[in-house]
Amino acid sequence: MDRYSFLRELADSWVLLTLVLFFVGTIIFAWRPGSRPLHRDAAESIFRNEKRPATQGEEEVE
């Protein structure tokens, strides 16, 4: 069996199965019970220390 045929057969079977299992595992990890507060905290972290809008004389830090 030449190298191309071997790699093609490997990619069509085991690598495909590995990638599908990785995708399903990622979805399960993201939607696991109890992760909602962690996701909400990460989404709102950009606004954590924002108490008031910038006034006319203050510069915005980028």
CHARMM internal coordinates of N, CA and C (Angstrom, degrees):
IC EDIT
DIST 1 N 1 CA 1.4631
DIST 1 CA 1 C 1.5247
ANGL 1 N 1 CA 1 C 107.65
DIST 1 C 2 N 1.2933
ANGL 1 CA 1 C 2 N 116.65
DIHE 1 N 1 CA 1 C 2 N 128.08
DIST 2 N 2 CA 1.4662
ANGL 1 C 2 N 2 CA 118.79
DIHE 1 CA 1 C 2 N 2 CA 179.29
DIST 2 CA 2 C 1.5255
ANGL 2 N 2 CA 2 C 110.66
DIHE 1 C 2 N 2 CA 2 C -78.25
DIST 2 C 3 N 1.3012
ANGL 2 CA 2 C 3 N 114.83
DIHE 2 N 2 CA 2 C 3 N 169.07
DIST 3 N 3 CA 1.4668
ANGL 2 C 3 N 3 CA 121.14
DIHE 2 CA 2 C 3 N 3 CA -173.49
DIST 3 CA 3 C 1.5311
ANGL 3 N 3 CA 3 C 111.97
DIHE 2 C 3 N 3 CA 3 C -63.22
DIST 3 C 4 N 1.3152
ANGL 3 CA 3 C 4 N 117.68
DIHE 3 N 3 CA 3 C 4 N -42.90
DIST 4 N 4 CA 1.4636
ANGL 3 C 4 N 4 CA 120.54
DIHE 3 CA 3 C 4 N 4 CA -178.47
DIST 4 CA 4 C 1.5215
ANGL 4 N 4 CA 4 C 111.36
DIHE 3 C 4 N 4 CA 4 C -61.04
DIST 4 C 5 N 1.3122
ANGL 4 CA 4 C 5 N 117.75
DIHE 4 N 4 CA 4 C 5 N -45.46
DIST 5 N 5 CA 1.4709
ANGL 4 C 5 N 5 CA 121.24
DIHE 4 CA 4 C 5 N 5 CA -179.48
DIST 5 CA 5 C 1.5235
ANGL 5 N 5 CA 5 C 110.95
DIHE 4 C 5 N 5 CA 5 C -63.52
DIST 5 C 6 N 1.3279
ANGL 5 CA 5 C 6 N 116.01
DIHE 5 N 5 CA 5 C 6 N -40.51
DIST 6 N 6 CA 1.4661
ANGL 5 C 6 N 6 CA 119.39
DIHE 5 CA 5 C 6 N 6 CA 178.59
DIST 6 CA 6 C 1.5239
ANGL 6 N 6 CA 6 C 111.36
DIHE 5 C 6 N 6 CA 6 C -64.01
DIST 6 C 7 N 1.3380
ANGL 6 CA 6 C 7 N 116.29
DIHE 6 N 6 CA 6 C 7 N -47.77
DIST 7 N 7 CA 1.4677
ANGL 6 C 7 N 7 CA 119.47
DIHE 6 CA 6 C 7 N 7 CA -179.51
DIST 7 CA 7 C 1.5213
ANGL 7 N 7 CA 7 C 111.43
DIHE 6 C 7 N 7 CA 7 C -65.80
DIST 7 C 8 N 1.3196
ANGL 7 CA 7 C 8 N 117.72
DIHE 7 N 7 CA 7 C 8 N -36.12
DIST 8 N 8 CA 1.4611
ANGL 7 C 8 N 8 CA 121.01
DIHE 7 CA 7 C 8 N 8 CA 178.22
DIST 8 CA 8 C 1.5268
ANGL 8 N 8 CA 8 C 110.85
DIHE 7 C 8 N 8 CA 8 C -64.99
DIST 8 C 9 N 1.3252
ANGL 8 CA 8 C 9 N 116.36
DIHE 8 N 8 CA 8 C 9 N -43.79
DIST 9 N 9 CA 1.4645
ANGL 8 C 9 N 9 CA 120.57
DIHE 8 CA 8 C 9 N 9 CA 178.62
DIST 9 CA 9 C 1.5251
ANGL 9 N 9 CA 9 C 110.60
DIHE 8 C 9 N 9 CA 9 C -65.33
DIST 9 C 10 N 1.3314
ANGL 9 CA 9 C 10 N 117.34
DIHE 9 N 9 CA 9 C 10 N -39.49
DIST 10 N 10 CA 1.4553
ANGL 9 C 10 N 10 CA 121.51
DIHE 9 CA 9 C 10 N 10 CA 178.13
DIST 10 CA 10 C 1.5251
ANGL 10 N 10 CA 10 C 110.69
DIHE 9 C 10 N 10 CA 10 C -63.76
DIST 10 C 11 N 1.3335
ANGL 10 CA 10 C 11 N 117.14
DIHE 10 N 10 CA 10 C 11 N -44.76
DIST 11 N 11 CA 1.4644
ANGL 10 C 11 N 11 CA 121.02
DIHE 10 CA 10 C 11 N 11 CA -179.45
DIST 11 CA 11 C 1.5225
ANGL 11 N 11 CA 11 C 111.33
DIHE 10 C 11 N 11 CA 11 C -67.11
DIST 11 C 12 N 1.3180
ANGL 11 CA 11 C 12 N 117.62
DIHE 11 N 11 CA 11 C 12 N -34.28
DIST 12 N 12 CA 1.4626
ANGL 11 C 12 N 12 CA 120.37
DIHE 11 CA 11 C 12 N 12 CA -179.16
DIST 12 CA 12 C 1.5170
ANGL 12 N 12 CA 12 C 113.02
DIHE 11 C 12 N 12 CA 12 C -75.08
DIST 12 C 13 N 1.3073
ANGL 12 CA 12 C 13 N 118.31
DIHE 12 N 12 CA 12 C 13 N -17.17
DIST 13 N 13 CA 1.4536
ANGL 12 C 13 N 13 CA 119.16
DIHE 12 CA 12 C 13 N 13 CA -176.21
DIST 13 CA 13 C 1.5282
ANGL 13 N 13 CA 13 C 111.98
DIHE 12 C 13 N 13 CA 13 C -117.19
DIST 13 C 14 N 1.3221
ANGL 13 CA 13 C 14 N 118.15
DIHE 13 N 13 CA 13 C 14 N -75.65
DIST 14 N 14 CA 1.4489
ANGL 13 C 14 N 14 CA 121.55
DIHE 13 CA 13 C 14 N 14 CA -169.73
DIST 14 CA 14 C 1.5206
ANGL 14 N 14 CA 14 C 113.11
DIHE 13 C 14 N 14 CA 14 C -74.39
DIST 14 C 15 N 1.3019
ANGL 14 CA 14 C 15 N 117.61
DIHE 14 N 14 CA 14 C 15 N -38.68
DIST 15 N 15 CA 1.4609
ANGL 14 C 15 N 15 CA 119.54
DIHE 14 CA 14 C 15 N 15 CA 179.61
DIST 15 CA 15 C 1.5240
ANGL 15 N 15 CA 15 C 110.07
DIHE 14 C 15 N 15 CA 15 C -68.22
DIST 15 C 16 N 1.3239
ANGL 15 CA 15 C 16 N 116.81
DIHE 15 N 15 CA 15 C 16 N -40.01
DIST 16 N 16 CA 1.4621
ANGL 15 C 16 N 16 CA 120.06
DIHE 15 CA 15 C 16 N 16 CA 176.58
DIST 16 CA 16 C 1.5219
ANGL 16 N 16 CA 16 C 110.77
DIHE 15 C 16 N 16 CA 16 C -61.62
DIST 16 C 17 N 1.3176
ANGL 16 CA 16 C 17 N 117.25
DIHE 16 N 16 CA 16 C 17 N -44.56
DIST 17 N 17 CA 1.4649
ANGL 16 C 17 N 17 CA 121.13
DIHE 16 CA 16 C 17 N 17 CA 177.92
DIST 17 CA 17 C 1.5297
ANGL 17 N 17 CA 17 C 110.98
DIHE 16 C 17 N 17 CA 17 C -61.94
DIST 17 C 18 N 1.3255
ANGL 17 CA 17 C 18 N 117.90
DIHE 17 N 17 CA 17 C 18 N -41.54
DIST 18 N 18 CA 1.4617
ANGL 17 C 18 N 18 CA 121.93
DIHE 17 CA 17 C 18 N 18 CA 179.21
DIST 18 CA 18 C 1.5183
ANGL 18 N 18 CA 18 C 111.12
DIHE 17 C 18 N 18 CA 18 C -63.18
DIST 18 C 19 N 1.3267
ANGL 18 CA 18 C 19 N 117.63
DIHE 18 N 18 CA 18 C 19 N -44.48
DIST 19 N 19 CA 1.4606
ANGL 18 C 19 N 19 CA 120.82
DIHE 18 CA 18 C 19 N 19 CA 179.92
DIST 19 CA 19 C 1.5255
ANGL 19 N 19 CA 19 C 112.02
DIHE 18 C 19 N 19 CA 19 C -66.43
DIST 19 C 20 N 1.3077
ANGL 19 CA 19 C 20 N 117.69
DIHE 19 N 19 CA 19 C 20 N -37.97
DIST 20 N 20 CA 1.4685
ANGL 19 C 20 N 20 CA 120.39
DIHE 19 CA 19 C 20 N 20 CA 177.59
DIST 20 CA 20 C 1.5262
ANGL 20 N 20 CA 20 C 110.28
DIHE 19 C 20 N 20 CA 20 C -65.72
DIST 20 C 21 N 1.3254
ANGL 20 CA 20 C 21 N 117.28
DIHE 20 N 20 CA 20 C 21 N -42.40
DIST 21 N 21 CA 1.4644
ANGL 20 C 21 N 21 CA 120.41
DIHE 20 CA 20 C 21 N 21 CA 178.46
DIST 21 CA 21 C 1.5223
ANGL 21 N 21 CA 21 C 111.14
DIHE 20 C 21 N 21 CA 21 C -65.90
DIST 21 C 22 N 1.3264
ANGL 21 CA 21 C 22 N 117.82
DIHE 21 N 21 CA 21 C 22 N -37.32
DIST 22 N 22 CA 1.4604
ANGL 21 C 22 N 22 CA 120.99
DIHE 21 CA 21 C 22 N 22 CA 176.53
DIST 22 CA 22 C 1.5297
ANGL 22 N 22 CA 22 C 110.43
DIHE 21 C 22 N 22 CA 22 C -64.07
DIST 22 C 23 N 1.3290
ANGL 22 CA 22 C 23 N 117.54
DIHE 22 N 22 CA 22 C 23 N -43.43
DIST 23 N 23 CA 1.4589
ANGL 22 C 23 N 23 CA 121.75
DIHE 22 CA 22 C 23 N 23 CA 178.74
DIST 23 CA 23 C 1.5236
ANGL 23 N 23 CA 23 C 111.25
DIHE 22 C 23 N 23 CA 23 C -62.27
DIST 23 C 24 N 1.3103
ANGL 23 CA 23 C 24 N 117.27
DIHE 23 N 23 CA 23 C 24 N -46.61
DIST 24 N 24 CA 1.4667
ANGL 23 C 24 N 24 CA 121.17
DIHE 23 CA 23 C 24 N 24 CA 179.51
DIST 24 CA 24 C 1.5296
ANGL 24 N 24 CA 24 C 110.15
DIHE 23 C 24 N 24 CA 24 C -64.02
DIST 24 C 25 N 1.3292
ANGL 24 CA 24 C 25 N 117.11
DIHE 24 N 24 CA 24 C 25 N -40.55
DIST 25 N 25 CA 1.4586
ANGL 24 C 25 N 25 CA 120.41
DIHE 24 CA 24 C 25 N 25 CA 177.61
DIST 25 CA 25 C 1.5142
ANGL 25 N 25 CA 25 C 112.60
DIHE 24 C 25 N 25 CA 25 C -63.38
DIST 25 C 26 N 1.3331
ANGL 25 CA 25 C 26 N 117.11
DIHE 25 N 25 CA 25 C 26 N -38.13
DIST 26 N 26 CA 1.4561
ANGL 25 C 26 N 26 CA 121.10
DIHE 25 CA 25 C 26 N 26 CA 177.75
DIST 26 CA 26 C 1.5228
ANGL 26 N 26 CA 26 C 111.11
DIHE 25 C 26 N 26 CA 26 C -65.29
DIST 26 C 27 N 1.3199
ANGL 26 CA 26 C 27 N 117.18
DIHE 26 N 26 CA 26 C 27 N -42.30
DIST 27 N 27 CA 1.4689
ANGL 26 C 27 N 27 CA 121.11
DIHE 26 CA 26 C 27 N 27 CA 177.90
DIST 27 CA 27 C 1.5278
ANGL 27 N 27 CA 27 C 110.49
DIHE 26 C 27 N 27 CA 27 C -63.67
DIST 27 C 28 N 1.3146
ANGL 27 CA 27 C 28 N 116.67
DIHE 27 N 27 CA 27 C 28 N -44.45
DIST 28 N 28 CA 1.4664
ANGL 27 C 28 N 28 CA 120.07
DIHE 27 CA 27 C 28 N 28 CA 179.67
DIST 28 CA 28 C 1.5265
ANGL 28 N 28 CA 28 C 110.21
DIHE 27 C 28 N 28 CA 28 C -63.89
DIST 28 C 29 N 1.3420
ANGL 28 CA 28 C 29 N 117.43
DIHE 28 N 28 CA 28 C 29 N -39.79
DIST 29 N 29 CA 1.4603
ANGL 28 C 29 N 29 CA 120.76
DIHE 28 CA 28 C 29 N 29 CA 178.95
DIST 29 CA 29 C 1.5230
ANGL 29 N 29 CA 29 C 111.19
DIHE 28 C 29 N 29 CA 29 C -63.51
DIST 29 C 30 N 1.3153
ANGL 29 CA 29 C 30 N 117.30
DIHE 29 N 29 CA 29 C 30 N -40.91
DIST 30 N 30 CA 1.4701
ANGL 29 C 30 N 30 CA 120.64
DIHE 29 CA 29 C 30 N 30 CA -178.27
DIST 30 CA 30 C 1.5247
ANGL 30 N 30 CA 30 C 111.57
DIHE 29 C 30 N 30 CA 30 C -70.82
DIST 30 C 31 N 1.3128
ANGL 30 CA 30 C 31 N 118.29
DIHE 30 N 30 CA 30 C 31 N -34.06
DIST 31 N 31 CA 1.4637
ANGL 30 C 31 N 31 CA 122.14
DIHE 30 CA 30 C 31 N 31 CA -176.65
DIST 31 CA 31 C 1.5205
ANGL 31 N 31 CA 31 C 113.03
DIHE 30 C 31 N 31 CA 31 C -101.54
DIST 31 C 32 N 1.3409
ANGL 31 CA 31 C 32 N 117.49
DIHE 31 N 31 CA 31 C 32 N 17.99
DIST 32 N 32 CA 1.4655
ANGL 31 C 32 N 32 CA 119.77
DIHE 31 CA 31 C 32 N 32 CA -178.63
DIST 32 CA 32 C 1.5335
ANGL 32 N 32 CA 32 C 110.35
DIHE 31 C 32 N 32 CA 32 C -67.63
DIST 32 C 33 N 1.3260
ANGL 32 CA 32 C 33 N 117.54
DIHE 32 N 32 CA 32 C 33 N 153.13
DIST 33 N 33 CA 1.4581
ANGL 32 C 33 N 33 CA 120.44
DIHE 32 CA 32 C 33 N 33 CA 179.17
DIST 33 CA 33 C 1.5293
ANGL 33 N 33 CA 33 C 110.65
DIHE 32 C 33 N 33 CA 33 C -63.39
DIST 33 C 34 N 1.3106
ANGL 33 CA 33 C 34 N 115.54
DIHE 33 N 33 CA 33 C 34 N 138.73
DIST 34 N 34 CA 1.4480
ANGL 33 C 34 N 34 CA 120.60
DIHE 33 CA 33 C 34 N 34 CA 177.70
DIST 34 CA 34 C 1.5102
ANGL 34 N 34 CA 34 C 114.74
DIHE 33 C 34 N 34 CA 34 C 88.76
DIST 34 C 35 N 1.3194
ANGL 34 CA 34 C 35 N 118.85
DIHE 34 N 34 CA 34 C 35 N -1.46
DIST 35 N 35 CA 1.4592
ANGL 34 C 35 N 35 CA 119.81
DIHE 34 CA 34 C 35 N 35 CA -177.93
DIST 35 CA 35 C 1.5246
ANGL 35 N 35 CA 35 C 112.65
DIHE 34 C 35 N 35 CA 35 C -89.96
DIST 35 C 36 N 1.3096
ANGL 35 CA 35 C 36 N 117.96
DIHE 35 N 35 CA 35 C 36 N -9.61
DIST 36 N 36 CA 1.4612
ANGL 35 C 36 N 36 CA 120.31
DIHE 35 CA 35 C 36 N 36 CA -178.01
DIST 36 CA 36 C 1.5393
ANGL 36 N 36 CA 36 C 112.78
DIHE 35 C 36 N 36 CA 36 C -58.77
DIST 36 C 37 N 1.3398
ANGL 36 CA 36 C 37 N 119.64
DIHE 36 N 36 CA 36 C 37 N -44.23
DIST 37 N 37 CA 1.4735
ANGL 36 C 37 N 37 CA 118.16
DIHE 36 CA 36 C 37 N 37 CA 177.65
DIST 37 CA 37 C 1.5323
ANGL 37 N 37 CA 37 C 113.00
DIHE 36 C 37 N 37 CA 37 C -62.85
DIST 37 C 38 N 1.3220
ANGL 37 CA 37 C 38 N 117.74
DIHE 37 N 37 CA 37 C 38 N -35.17
DIST 38 N 38 CA 1.4612
ANGL 37 C 38 N 38 CA 120.56
DIHE 37 CA 37 C 38 N 38 CA 178.55
DIST 38 CA 38 C 1.5240
ANGL 38 N 38 CA 38 C 111.25
DIHE 37 C 38 N 38 CA 38 C -66.51
DIST 38 C 39 N 1.3338
ANGL 38 CA 38 C 39 N 116.49
DIHE 38 N 38 CA 38 C 39 N -42.76
DIST 39 N 39 CA 1.4593
ANGL 38 C 39 N 39 CA 120.38
DIHE 38 CA 38 C 39 N 39 CA 178.95
DIST 39 CA 39 C 1.5281
ANGL 39 N 39 CA 39 C 110.95
DIHE 38 C 39 N 39 CA 39 C -67.38
DIST 39 C 40 N 1.3124
ANGL 39 CA 39 C 40 N 116.91
DIHE 39 N 39 CA 39 C 40 N -39.88
DIST 40 N 40 CA 1.4643
ANGL 39 C 40 N 40 CA 120.19
DIHE 39 CA 39 C 40 N 40 CA 178.73
DIST 40 CA 40 C 1.5304
ANGL 40 N 40 CA 40 C 110.52
DIHE 39 C 40 N 40 CA 40 C -65.40
DIST 40 C 41 N 1.3298
ANGL 40 CA 40 C 41 N 117.25
DIHE 40 N 40 CA 40 C 41 N -40.93
DIST 41 N 41 CA 1.4588
ANGL 40 C 41 N 41 CA 120.60
DIHE 40 CA 40 C 41 N 41 CA 178.11
DIST 41 CA 41 C 1.5297
ANGL 41 N 41 CA 41 C 111.05
DIHE 40 C 41 N 41 CA 41 C -63.49
DIST 41 C 42 N 1.3161
ANGL 41 CA 41 C 42 N 117.49
DIHE 41 N 41 CA 41 C 42 N -41.56
DIST 42 N 42 CA 1.4600
ANGL 41 C 42 N 42 CA 120.54
DIHE 41 CA 41 C 42 N 42 CA 178.36
DIST 42 CA 42 C 1.5216
ANGL 42 N 42 CA 42 C 111.30
DIHE 41 C 42 N 42 CA 42 C -66.01
DIST 42 C 43 N 1.3209
ANGL 42 CA 42 C 43 N 117.71
DIHE 42 N 42 CA 42 C 43 N -38.23
DIST 43 N 43 CA 1.4602
ANGL 42 C 43 N 43 CA 121.10
DIHE 42 CA 42 C 43 N 43 CA -179.34
DIST 43 CA 43 C 1.5256
ANGL 43 N 43 CA 43 C 111.94
DIHE 42 C 43 N 43 CA 43 C -70.32
DIST 43 C 44 N 1.3216
ANGL 43 CA 43 C 44 N 117.35
DIHE 43 N 43 CA 43 C 44 N -32.62
DIST 44 N 44 CA 1.4588
ANGL 43 C 44 N 44 CA 120.69
DIHE 43 CA 43 C 44 N 44 CA -176.54
DIST 44 CA 44 C 1.5244
ANGL 44 N 44 CA 44 C 113.02
DIHE 43 C 44 N 44 CA 44 C -98.35
DIST 44 C 45 N 1.3325
ANGL 44 CA 44 C 45 N 118.51
DIHE 44 N 44 CA 44 C 45 N 3.03
DIST 45 N 45 CA 1.4639
ANGL 44 C 45 N 45 CA 120.68
DIHE 44 CA 44 C 45 N 45 CA -176.87
DIST 45 CA 45 C 1.5224
ANGL 45 N 45 CA 45 C 112.27
DIHE 44 C 45 N 45 CA 45 C -64.94
DIST 45 C 46 N 1.3120
ANGL 45 CA 45 C 46 N 117.54
DIHE 45 N 45 CA 45 C 46 N -26.26
DIST 46 N 46 CA 1.4616
ANGL 45 C 46 N 46 CA 120.19
DIHE 45 CA 45 C 46 N 46 CA 179.35
DIST 46 CA 46 C 1.5305
ANGL 46 N 46 CA 46 C 111.13
DIHE 45 C 46 N 46 CA 46 C -66.12
DIST 46 C 47 N 1.3130
ANGL 46 CA 46 C 47 N 117.38
DIHE 46 N 46 CA 46 C 47 N -25.26
DIST 47 N 47 CA 1.4612
ANGL 46 C 47 N 47 CA 122.05
DIHE 46 CA 46 C 47 N 47 CA -178.14
DIST 47 CA 47 C 1.5313
ANGL 47 N 47 CA 47 C 112.62
DIHE 46 C 47 N 47 CA 47 C -101.62
DIST 47 C 48 N 1.3097
ANGL 47 CA 47 C 48 N 118.52
DIHE 47 N 47 CA 47 C 48 N 9.52
DIST 48 N 48 CA 1.4641
ANGL 47 C 48 N 48 CA 121.96
DIHE 47 CA 47 C 48 N 48 CA -169.58
DIST 48 CA 48 C 1.5244
ANGL 48 N 48 CA 48 C 113.01
DIHE 47 C 48 N 48 CA 48 C -59.87
DIST 48 C 49 N 1.3268
ANGL 48 CA 48 C 49 N 119.48
DIHE 48 N 48 CA 48 C 49 N -45.22
DIST 49 N 49 CA 1.4569
ANGL 48 C 49 N 49 CA 121.59
DIHE 48 CA 48 C 49 N 49 CA -174.82
DIST 49 CA 49 C 1.5156
ANGL 49 N 49 CA 49 C 112.67
DIHE 48 C 49 N 49 CA 49 C -105.44
DIST 49 C 50 N 1.2802
ANGL 49 CA 49 C 50 N 117.54
DIHE 49 N 49 CA 49 C 50 N 18.73
DIST 50 N 50 CA 1.4542
ANGL 49 C 50 N 50 CA 121.27
DIHE 49 CA 49 C 50 N 50 CA -179.09
DIST 50 CA 50 C 1.5270
ANGL 50 N 50 CA 50 C 108.67
DIHE 49 C 50 N 50 CA 50 C -86.15
DIST 50 C 51 N 1.3248
ANGL 50 CA 50 C 51 N 116.13
DIHE 50 N 50 CA 50 C 51 N 109.87
DIST 51 N 51 CA 1.4581
ANGL 50 C 51 N 51 CA 120.22
DIHE 50 CA 50 C 51 N 51 CA -177.27
DIST 51 CA 51 C 1.5275
ANGL 51 N 51 CA 51 C 111.45
DIHE 50 C 51 N 51 CA 51 C -106.63
DIST 51 C 52 N 1.3235
ANGL 51 CA 51 C 52 N 116.72
DIHE 51 N 51 CA 51 C 52 N -30.32
DIST 52 N 52 CA 1.4548
ANGL 51 C 52 N 52 CA 119.72
DIHE 51 CA 51 C 52 N 52 CA -178.18
DIST 52 CA 52 C 1.5296
ANGL 52 N 52 CA 52 C 108.50
DIHE 51 C 52 N 52 CA 52 C -153.71
DIST 52 C 53 N 1.3019
ANGL 52 CA 52 C 53 N 117.98
DIHE 52 N 52 CA 52 C 53 N 157.63
DIST 53 N 53 CA 1.4638
ANGL 52 C 53 N 53 CA 119.49
DIHE 52 CA 52 C 53 N 53 CA 176.26
DIST 53 CA 53 C 1.5210
ANGL 53 N 53 CA 53 C 111.17
DIHE 52 C 53 N 53 CA 53 C -72.22
DIST 53 C 54 N 1.3128
ANGL 53 CA 53 C 54 N 116.89
DIHE 53 N 53 CA 53 C 54 N 158.18
DIST 54 N 54 CA 1.4656
ANGL 53 C 54 N 54 CA 121.31
DIHE 53 CA 53 C 54 N 54 CA 179.77
DIST 54 CA 54 C 1.5192
ANGL 54 N 54 CA 54 C 109.11
DIHE 53 C 54 N 54 CA 54 C -67.93
DIST 54 C 55 N 1.3364
ANGL 54 CA 54 C 55 N 115.91
DIHE 54 N 54 CA 54 C 55 N 142.75
DIST 55 N 55 CA 1.4657
ANGL 54 C 55 N 55 CA 120.28
DIHE 54 CA 54 C 55 N 55 CA 178.23
DIST 55 CA 55 C 1.5229
ANGL 55 N 55 CA 55 C 108.79
DIHE 54 C 55 N 55 CA 55 C -85.79
DIST 55 C 56 N 1.3130
ANGL 55 CA 55 C 56 N 116.06
DIHE 55 N 55 CA 55 C 56 N 178.30
DIST 56 N 56 CA 1.4514
ANGL 55 C 56 N 56 CA 122.02
DIHE 55 CA 55 C 56 N 56 CA -174.90
DIST 56 CA 56 C 1.5350
ANGL 56 N 56 CA 56 C 112.72
DIHE 55 C 56 N 56 CA 56 C -61.76
DIST 56 C 57 N 1.3143
ANGL 56 CA 56 C 57 N 118.97
DIHE 56 N 56 CA 56 C 57 N -36.16
DIST 57 N 57 CA 1.4623
ANGL 56 C 57 N 57 CA 122.14
DIHE 56 CA 56 C 57 N 57 CA -174.97
DIST 57 CA 57 C 1.5234
ANGL 57 N 57 CA 57 C 113.82
DIHE 56 C 57 N 57 CA 57 C -88.11
DIST 57 C 58 N 1.3176
ANGL 57 CA 57 C 58 N 118.85
DIHE 57 N 57 CA 57 C 58 N -13.56
DIST 58 N 58 CA 1.4602
ANGL 57 C 58 N 58 CA 120.54
DIHE 57 CA 57 C 58 N 58 CA -177.69
DIST 58 CA 58 C 1.5228
ANGL 58 N 58 CA 58 C 110.40
DIHE 57 C 58 N 58 CA 58 C -83.86
DIST 58 C 59 N 1.3236
ANGL 58 CA 58 C 59 N 114.61
DIHE 58 N 58 CA 58 C 59 N 143.85
DIST 59 N 59 CA 1.4585
ANGL 58 C 59 N 59 CA 119.49
DIHE 58 CA 58 C 59 N 59 CA 175.50
DIST 59 CA 59 C 1.5156
ANGL 59 N 59 CA 59 C 109.02
DIHE 58 C 59 N 59 CA 59 C -91.73
DIST 59 C 60 N 1.3150
ANGL 59 CA 59 C 60 N 114.89
DIHE 59 N 59 CA 59 C 60 N 148.41
DIST 60 N 60 CA 1.4496
ANGL 59 C 60 N 60 CA 119.71
DIHE 59 CA 59 C 60 N 60 CA 175.52
DIST 60 CA 60 C 1.5197
ANGL 60 N 60 CA 60 C 108.40
DIHE 59 C 60 N 60 CA 60 C -86.27
DIST 60 C 61 N 1.3280
ANGL 60 CA 60 C 61 N 115.82
DIHE 60 N 60 CA 60 C 61 N 133.28
DIST 61 N 61 CA 1.4517
ANGL 60 C 61 N 61 CA 121.29
DIHE 60 CA 60 C 61 N 61 CA 178.94
DIST 61 CA 61 C 1.5189
ANGL 61 N 61 CA 61 C 107.96
DIHE 60 C 61 N 61 CA 61 C -93.26
DIST 61 C 62 N 1.3152
ANGL 61 CA 61 C 62 N 115.87
DIHE 61 N 61 CA 61 C 62 N 127.37
DIST 62 N 62 CA 1.4704
ANGL 61 C 62 N 62 CA 118.64
DIHE 61 CA 61 C 62 N 62 CA -179.72
DIST 62 CA 62 C 1.4807
ANGL 62 N 62 CA 62 C 111.16
DIHE 61 C 62 N 62 CA 62 C -103.92
END
COOR INIT
IC SEED 1 N 1 CA 1 C
IC BUILD
